[in-house]
Amino acid sequence: MTTYQEDRVSPYRWVVIGSLTSSVGVALTVMFVIGLLLPDISEELGLSPSQQGWLGSSVIFGNLIFAIPANLWLSRYRPWRVASLAFLGVAFFTLLQAWSPIFAILILGRVGLGISFIASQAPRAMIIMQWTPPRRMPFTQGVVFGSIDIIMGIAFFATPILVLWLGSWRDALYVMSGVAFLTAGFWLVFGKERDTAEYRERMQAQLQSPLLTIFKYKQLWIMGLGMATSMMAQTAFQTFWPTFAQGSLGASATATGVALGLMQVVAGPTDFLANALPALVRRQPAVLAACGIATALAYFGLLYVDSIPLLYLLSILRGLFFAFFPVLMLMVYQLPDIKPREVTVGIAFMQTSIWLGASIGPLLVGFLQEATGDLRLGLLITAFGPLVLVVVAVILQAQKVGTARRLATSLDTGAEA
């Protein structure tokens, strides 16, 4: 059996993974920073609550529709080339949003941003597998997700200050597009593939269509359910909570930016630890359950607490227990005997689950606000979403125990024979 020669993996892999991660982090920042810009955008363009919901969800629809077919198709091509085009697309569509004179073009820019981001997922998964020994995958994934959270957290801190300093949400997006072009250029220069014999062997072992991964691994459906409901709450709060906090809790734009920034910055180290500490990796269902309960409690508190220090503490609590995201994504790589192209489809399935929940969240809140005039009600309903992780954890733990028992029985039978 061929295995990775870990001592032969060059330290240069961190340059490759770092340049990849920075571009992904910038793309996600532009996707989810919209909540901090929404009050100014709505004022300038005269958006209704439902239009605000469409704006928050529009970036998701391209991902939702194209995640699986795009990852299946793009996994056939050179990862470096696909990633390069995707990151340049992120920068271009961010620039288009900044320029957009009307709502329709703004929506178009967000849809294009979503499609560009989803196109980067297949090459990202394949390049990480090329440069990471299987035994080191949890550590690498922890570094990747932790770094992305820190990048997004810094951006959330900086965005209100940037808007205040530049005087316009458009100028803030122009700056973000410049950063996106810069990180794309960094990838073009320093990104590199590592086509090893082990990797080629795993690719050639792909006999069936990787699309069958969705049916081969039933765990994906359970994991996807937990991801979808949790992301429904996250995108709803990232899109509408800044508006709610400024209007109902007396928080300033800067305070809401700090709160969202704390969620992401604090999530960075905990996301790393959840995948890097063997004790937590062995107890993934327990981690998921704890994350679901704590995240829901934090969201409930953010709707009723009007003390800024307490809002910050609740944001920190939410950040500490965001680890469900990297844990669920890591579990795709850990599915039994999964092949590289199967991983890309598994990741695409999880991404589809993410974007399904993420698209429902802002739309649900926007339409409920328009129908009832109560923004808190819509946010409150979505805040229950993370509690589904508790159910998911119970099911996955039961499956884990059942698999262990079947393996033990098989070994005992073999020994007796």
C-alpha positions in Angstrom: 0.0 0.0 0.0 1.4 3.4 -1.0 1.6 6.0 1.7 2.8 9.6 2.0 6.4 10.1 2.8 5.8 12.9 5.3 9.4 13.9 5.6 9.4 14.7 1.9 6.5 17.2 2.1 8.3 20.5 1.6 7.6 23.4 4.1 6.6 25.3 0.9 3.2 23.7 1.3 2.4 26.4 3.8 3.1 29.0 1.2 0.7 27.3 -1.2 -2.0 26.7 1.4 -1.5 30.2 2.8 -2.0 31.8 -0.5 -5.0 29.6 -1.2 -6.6 30.4 2.2 -6.1 34.1 1.9 -8.0 34.3 -1.3 -10.8 32.1 0.1 -10.9 34.3 3.2 -11.3 37.5 1.1 -14.0 36.0 -1.0 -16.0 34.9 2.1 -15.5 38.4 3.6 -17.1 40.1 0.6 -19.9 37.6 0.7 -20.8 38.0 4.3 -19.8 41.6 5.1 -23.0 42.7 3.4 -24.9 43.0 6.7 -22.6 45.9 7.8 -23.1 47.7 4.5 -26.8 47.0 4.2 -28.1 50.1 6.1 -26.2 52.4 3.7 -27.1 50.4 0.6 -30.8 50.3 1.5 -30.8 54.0 2.1 -29.1 54.8 -1.2 -31.1 52.4 -3.3 -34.4 52.5 -1.3 -34.6 48.8 -0.7 -37.6 47.1 0.9 -37.1 44.4 3.6 -37.7 41.7 1.1 -35.2 43.2 -1.3 -32.7 43.3 1.5 -33.3 39.6 2.0 -32.8 38.9 -1.7 -29.5 40.9 -1.6 -28.3 38.8 1.4 -29.3 35.6 -0.3 -28.4 36.3 -3.9 -24.7 35.5 -3.5 -25.9 32.0 -2.4 -28.1 31.0 -5.3 -25.2 30.4 -7.8 -23.6 28.2 -5.1 -26.8 26.3 -4.4 -27.4 25.5 -8.1 -23.9 24.9 -9.3 -22.0 23.5 -6.3 -22.2 19.8 -7.1 -22.0 19.9 -11.0 -19.3 22.6 -10.9 -17.1 20.6 -8.4 -17.7 17.4 -10.4 -16.8 19.0 -13.7 -13.9 21.2 -12.4 -12.2 18.4 -10.6 -11.2 17.1 -14.0 -8.9 20.1 -14.7 -5.7 21.4 -13.3 -6.4 22.8 -9.8 -4.0 25.7 -10.1 -5.6 27.0 -13.3 -9.2 26.6 -12.0 -8.4 28.4 -8.7 -6.7 31.2 -10.6 -9.7 31.9 -12.7 -12.0 31.6 -9.7 -10.1 34.1 -7.6 -9.9 36.6 -10.4 -13.6 36.2 -10.8 -14.1 37.0 -7.1 -12.1 40.2 -7.6 -14.0 41.2 -10.7 -17.5 40.7 -9.3 -16.6 42.6 -6.2 -15.5 45.5 -8.4 -18.9 45.2 -10.2 -20.8 45.4 -7.0 -18.9 48.6 -6.0 -19.7 50.2 -9.3 -23.3 49.0 -9.7 -25.7 51.9 -10.3 -28.9 49.9 -9.8 -30.1 47.1 -7.7 -30.2 44.5 -10.5 -26.5 44.9 -11.3 -25.7 44.7 -7.6 -27.6 41.4 -7.5 -25.7 40.2 -10.7 -22.4 41.0 -9.0 -23.3 39.0 -6.0 -24.5 36.0 -8.0 -21.2 36.1 -10.0 -19.3 36.4 -6.7 -21.0 33.2 -5.5 -20.4 31.3 -8.6 -16.7 32.3 -8.6 -16.3 31.2 -5.0 -17.9 27.8 -5.6 -15.6 27.3 -8.6 -12.7 27.5 -6.1 -13.9 24.7 -3.9 -12.8 21.7 -6.1 -9.2 22.9 -6.7 -9.0 24.0 -3.0 -9.8 20.4 -1.8 -7.5 18.8 -4.3 -4.5 21.0 -3.7 -4.9 20.5 0.1 -4.9 16.7 -0.5 -1.8 17.0 -2.8 0.2 18.9 -0.2 -1.1 17.3 3.0 -0.3 13.8 4.3 -3.6 12.1 5.4 -2.5 11.8 9.0 -1.9 15.6 9.1 -5.3 16.5 7.4 -7.0 17.5 10.7 -4.2 19.8 11.7 -4.1 21.4 8.2 -7.9 21.8 8.1 -7.7 23.5 11.5 -5.1 25.9 10.3 -7.1 26.7 7.1 -10.4 27.3 8.9 -8.9 29.1 11.8 -7.0 31.5 9.4 -10.1 32.2 7.3 -12.0 33.1 10.5 -9.3 35.5 11.6 -9.2 37.1 8.1 -13.0 37.6 8.2 -12.9 38.9 11.8 -10.4 41.5 10.9 -12.5 42.6 7.9 -15.6 42.8 10.1 -13.7 45.0 12.6 -12.4 47.2 9.8 -15.5 47.6 7.6 -17.4 50.2 9.6 -14.2 52.2 10.1 -13.5 52.0 6.4 -17.0 53.2 5.5 -16.7 56.0 8.0 -13.3 57.0 6.7 -14.1 56.7 3.0 -17.6 58.0 3.4 -19.3 55.4 1.1 -20.1 51.7 1.1 -19.1 51.7 -2.6 -15.6 52.9 -1.8 -15.3 50.2 0.9 -16.1 47.6 -1.8 -13.6 49.1 -4.1 -10.9 48.6 -1.5 -12.1 45.0 -1.0 -11.9 44.4 -4.7 -8.3 45.7 -4.7 -7.5 43.3 -1.9 -9.1 40.5 -3.8 -7.0 41.3 -6.9 -3.9 41.3 -4.7 -4.5 37.9 -3.1 -5.4 36.5 -6.5 -2.0 37.8 -7.8 -0.3 36.2 -4.8 -1.9 32.9 -5.7 -0.8 33.2 -9.4 2.8 33.7 -8.3 3.1 31.3 -5.4 0.4 28.7 -6.0 1.7 25.4 -7.1 0.5 21.8 -7.5 2.1 18.7 -6.1 1.3 15.7 -8.3 2.7 12.7 -6.3 2.6 9.0 -7.1 0.3 8.5 -4.1 -2.1 11.1 -5.3 -2.2 9.7 -8.9 -2.8 6.2 -7.5 -5.8 7.5 -5.5 -7.1 9.4 -8.6 -6.8 6.2 -10.8 -8.6 4.1 -8.1 -11.8 6.1 -8.9 -13.8 3.4 -10.7 -17.3 4.7 -10.2 -18.7 8.1 -10.9 -17.8 10.4 -7.9 -21.3 11.7 -8.1 -22.4 8.4 -6.4 -20.6 9.6 -3.3 -23.8 11.3 -2.3 -25.6 7.9 -2.1 -22.5 5.9 -1.0 -22.0 7.8 2.2 -25.3 8.3 4.0 -23.6 10.3 6.7 -23.4 13.2 4.3 -27.1 13.7 4.5 -27.1 13.9 8.3 -24.1 16.2 8.3 -25.6 18.4 5.6 -28.8 18.8 7.6 -26.9 20.2 10.6 -24.8 22.4 8.4 -27.8 23.8 6.6 -29.8 24.8 9.7 -26.8 26.3 11.4 -25.9 28.4 8.4 -29.5 29.5 8.1 -29.1 31.2 11.4 -25.6 32.6 10.7 -26.4 34.3 7.4 -29.7 35.6 8.9 -27.8 37.3 11.7 -24.9 38.5 9.6 -27.3 40.1 7.2 -30.0 41.6 9.5 -28.6 41.7 13.0 -26.5 44.9 12.5 -29.7 46.7 11.3 -31.7 45.2 14.3 -29.0 46.1 16.8 -28.7 49.7 15.6 -32.4 50.2 15.5 -33.6 48.2 18.6 -30.7 47.8 20.9 -29.1 51.2 20.5 -25.8 49.9 19.2 -23.6 51.9 16.8 -22.4 50.7 13.4 -18.9 50.4 14.9 -20.2 48.3 17.8 -22.0 45.9 15.5 -18.9 45.6 13.4 -16.8 44.8 16.6 -19.4 42.2 17.6 -19.3 40.4 14.3 -15.5 40.7 14.2 -15.3 39.1 17.6 -17.4 36.2 16.5 -14.9 35.4 13.7 -11.6 36.2 15.4 -12.5 34.1 18.4 -13.6 31.3 16.2 -10.2 31.1 14.6 -8.3 29.5 17.5 -11.2 27.3 18.4 -11.7 26.1 14.9 -8.0 25.1 14.8 -8.2 23.3 18.2 -11.4 21.4 17.2 -9.5 19.7 14.4 -6.0 19.7 15.8 -6.5 18.3 19.3 -6.8 14.5 19.1 -9.1 14.4 22.1 -11.6 16.6 20.3 -11.2 14.9 16.9 -12.1 11.6 18.6 -15.3 13.2 20.1 -16.7 15.0 17.1 -20.4 14.3 17.8 -19.9 15.7 21.3 -18.3 18.8 19.9 -21.2 19.3 17.4 -23.8 19.0 20.2 -22.0 21.6 22.4 -21.7 23.9 19.4 -25.4 23.7 18.6 -26.5 24.5 22.2 -24.1 27.3 22.8 -24.6 29.0 19.4 -28.4 29.0 19.8 -28.1 30.5 23.3 -25.7 33.2 22.0 -28.1 34.1 19.2 -31.1 34.3 21.6 -29.1 36.7 23.8 -28.1 38.9 20.9 -31.8 39.7 20.4 -32.6 40.8 23.9 -29.4 42.2 25.5 -29.0 46.0 25.1 -25.6 46.2 27.0 -22.7 46.6 24.6 -20.2 44.7 26.9 -22.7 41.8 27.1 -23.2 41.8 23.4 -19.5 41.4 23.0 -19.5 38.5 25.5 -22.3 36.8 23.6 -20.3 37.4 20.3 -17.3 35.7 22.0 -19.5 32.8 23.1 -20.8 32.4 19.5 -17.2 32.5 18.2 -16.0 29.9 20.7 -18.6 27.4 19.5 -18.4 28.0 15.7 -16.3 24.8 15.5 -19.2 22.8 14.1 -18.3 24.1 10.6 -14.6 22.8 10.4 -15.6 19.6 12.2 -18.3 18.8 9.6 -16.0 19.7 6.7 -13.2 17.5 8.1 -15.5 14.6 8.5 -15.9 14.5 4.7 -12.1 13.8 4.3 -12.5 11.0 7.0 -15.2 9.0 5.3 -14.0 5.4 4.8 -11.9 4.8 1.7 -13.0 8.1 0.0 -11.1 9.0 -3.2 -9.9 12.5 -4.2 -12.7 13.2 -6.7 -15.2 11.8 -4.2 -13.9 14.2 -1.6 -14.6 17.1 -4.0 -18.2 15.9 -4.5 -18.6 15.4 -0.8 -17.3 18.9 -0.1 -19.7 20.1 -2.8 -22.6 18.4 -1.2 -21.7 20.1 2.1 -21.4 23.4 0.3 -24.8 22.9 -1.2 -26.2 22.3 2.3 -24.4 25.4 3.5 -25.8 27.6 0.7 -29.3 26.1 1.0 -29.5 27.1 4.6 -27.6 30.4 4.0 -30.1 31.4 1.3 -33.2 30.5 3.4 -32.0 32.6 6.4 -32.0 36.2 5.0 -35.0 35.5 2.8 -37.0 34.1 5.7 -36.2 37.1 7.9 -36.8 39.7 5.2 -40.2 38.3 4.2 -41.3 37.9 7.9 -40.2 41.5 8.6 -42.2 42.7 5.6 -45.3 40.7 6.6 -45.2 41.5 10.4 -43.0 44.5 10.8 -41.1 42.6 13.4 -37.4 42.0 12.6 -36.8 40.3 15.9 -39.3 37.6 15.2 -37.6 36.5 12.0 -34.2 36.4 13.7 -35.6 34.5 16.6 -37.0 31.8 14.4 -33.7 31.2 12.7 -31.9 31.2 16.0 -33.4 27.7 16.7 -31.5 26.3 13.7 -28.2 25.4 15.5 -30.1 23.1 17.9 -30.5 20.6 15.0 -26.8 19.9 15.5 -27.7 18.1 18.8 -29.9 15.7 16.9 -27.2 15.3 14.2 -24.7 14.5 16.9 -26.9 11.8 18.5 -27.4 10.1 15.1 -23.7 10.3 14.1 -22.7 8.9 17.5 -25.1 6.0 17.2 -23.7 5.2 13.7 -20.2 5.4 15.0 -20.9 3.0 17.8 -22.8 0.7 15.5 -19.8 0.6 13.0 -17.4 -0.1 15.8 -19.5 -3.0 17.0 -19.8 -4.5 13.6 -16.0 -4.2 13.1 -15.3 -5.9 16.4 -17.8 -8.7 15.6 -16.1 -9.1 12.2 -12.6 -9.3 13.8 -13.9 -11.9 16.4 -15.4 -14.0 13.6 -12.2 -13.9 11.6 -10.1 -14.9 14.6 -12.4 -17.8 15.4 -12.2 -19.0 11.8 
